[in-house]
């Protein structure tokens, strides 16, 4: 009987110790989540700045072909020689970002989508960018895509990357420097480069709500850490 009594009294103590251990394990994750979440999370129009994401189209098309998805990417990856194309204009918080701020999202008119194909040559991408990011700007469909067009017009692409004829290995810092050189007011703290396992993926440029270049150290946390990345050539370049 004494042995059973000791076990009976010891069991709650063990459970209490286990519960306390779990609490201490979960506290850091909870605090990290709380920091990542902005108090305005997903409130349309409530954000701090934009990120203009410019995708290197030849990298996207090469990766799509490797995955066997070339057919689905035909609008972007046919014979038309795209270089940098707009992936999106994303509202950001100083820490974190909103997404899908209206469910269901207001309908994007087809004529607005078609009007953007010169900058964003993929209908599915345009619809997705509106649903995920555009709804968080507080703007209507036309105003959002007009803002994308203005943001893109505010950024000059270095001449040597408009019709890149041969594959090029480049350090991310070198590519950033090329953009900084031809865009007065753009600083290293407002631009970052992303990559996949070996190729250039995107150049991301931070802008304030007036579409002026804006410092954004948080954006650099997701930047490419490789010494060099491959830029596949532009089709027909």
N, C-alpha and C positions, 0 to 999 in steps of 0.2 A: 504493500500500500504506500509506503514511504517513497519508493521509486516512482510510482505513478504520480504522486503528489508533486515531486520535484519537477517531473516533466511538464505537468499541468501548469506550474507556476513559471517555468522557464520559457515556455512557448510564447506567451504574450510579450515577454521582454525581447525575444529574438525578432518577433514581428515588428515591434516598435523600432528596434535598431535598423531593421531592413527598410522601414518606411522613411526614417530619418536620412538614411544613406541615399535613397532614391530622390528625396527632396533636394539634397545638396547636389546630386548629379543633374537634376532638371533645371535648377536655378540659372546656371550660365546660359543654357539654351533659351530659356524664357526671356532673360535679359537681352540676349542678342536679338531675338525676335522683336522685342519691344523697341529696341533702338532702330531696327530696320523699318518698322512701321511708323509712318508719319501720322500725326494726329488728324491730318486732313485726308487720310487714305481714301483714294478713289472718289473724292468730291470734284465734280467737273469744274474746271477753271481754276482750281486751287493748286498751284504748283509754282516752282521757283525759276526754272529755266527749261530750255529745249536742248535736245541732242539731235543734230542732223546727221543721220547715218548714210554714208555714201559707200555702196557695195562695189567691189571690183568685179564686174560682170564676168570676165573670162574665168576667174576662180570659181564663181558660182556654177557656171556652165560646165566646167571641167569636172567639178565634184558631182554634179547631177548626172553626167554621162557615166562616171564611175559607179554610181549607185543604180544605174539603169533607169533613171528618171528623165532622160533627155526629152522624151516625147511630151511629158507634162510641162516642160520648161521651154517649149518651142517658141512661144512669143518672145522670150528674151534671148534664146540661144540658137536662133536661126542664123542666117547669113548677115544680118544687120550688125555692123561693127560697134557694139556698145563697149564703152570703157567703164568709167564710174557712173553708176545709176543710183537713184535715190532709193534707199531701203525704207526710210521713214523719217518723220519728225516727231520726236518722243518727248512729251512732258516729263519733267524730272523734279524730284525733291532734292534738297541738299544731301539727304541720305535716303536712298530708295526711290521708288517711282510708282505712279498709279497705273492701272490698266483696267480695261473693260468697265468704264465708269457708268455706262448706261446699259441695262439689260432689260428687254432687248434694245439694241442700238437703233437709233433713227435710220431709216432706209437711205442708202446711198444711191442717188440717181445714176442711171447707166451713162447718161451723157457727161456727167462729172467724171466718172471713171474713165471713159474714153478720152477725155481731154487731158488726162495725166499720163497716157501711155508713152509719150515721148520722154518723160523723166523716170517713170516707173513701169517698165515694159512687161507687166504681168498682171492681168486683171485680178487674179486671186490675191496677190499681194496688196493691191490697192484696197480691195474690200476688207481684208484683214487689218490693214493699218488703220482704217477708219474705225472698225469695231474695237480694236485693242487700244489704240492711242488717240485717235481723233476725238473720240467721245470724252476724253479726259481734258481736252483743251477748253471746253466751254463754248467752242465755236460751232457754227453750223457746217454742213458738209462743204458747201462752196467756199466758205471763208477758210476752213481748215486747209483745203487743197490749194487755195490761193496763197496761203501762208507758206506752204511747202514750196511753191514755185518761187516766192520771194526769197525764202531762205536759201534755196539752191542758187538763185541768181546772185546772192551776196557772196558766194564762195567761188573763187577762180581755181580751176584745175590747172596744175602745172603743165605747160605745153608738151613736155616730153612724155606725158602719160595719156594724151588724147588719142594717139594712134600708135601705141607700142607695138612694134613689128616683130620683136624677138622676145623670148622668155628672158626675164630679168630677176636676178637675186638682189635683194635690197634689205638693208637694215631698217627696222621700223623708224628709228630716229632720223635716218636719212630722208625717208618719205615725209615725215612730219616737217623736217626742215625745208623741204621743197615747197610744201603748202604754205608754211610761214613766210617764206621769201616772197611769194606772189600775192599774199593777202595781208595788206597793211592792217595792223591792229591785232592780228592773230598771234597768240603766244603759245609756248609749249604747254602751258597749264590749261589750255582750252582745246587741245587736240590730242587724240589717241588713235592708235592703230590696233586692230584685232586680226587674229589669224586662226587658221585651223592647224592641223598637225604639221603642215609645211607651206601652205599658201597664204598670201594676203587675203583677208576677208573684207575688212571695212576700214575706212577712215571715218572717225566720229568727231564732230566739231560741236562744241557747246555754244549756245547763243541765248541771250536774254530774251524777254518777251518782245523787245523792239528789234530783234534779230541782229543785234550787235554781238561780237565775240565775247564770250563769258568764261572766266576761269572756273574749272570744275574738277577739283582733285579727286572726287569720288569716282568720276568716270575712268580715271587712270587705273583703278583697281582691277578693271576687267580687260586691261590692255594686253597686247601680245608680249610675251617674255622671251621670244626666240631672238637669237642674234641676227638671223637673216630669214627672209621669207621669199617665196617664189611668186612672181607676177607673171602668170601665163599671158601670151600676147593677145592683142585685140584681133578678133576675126577679120581677115582681109586687110590687117594692118601692114 
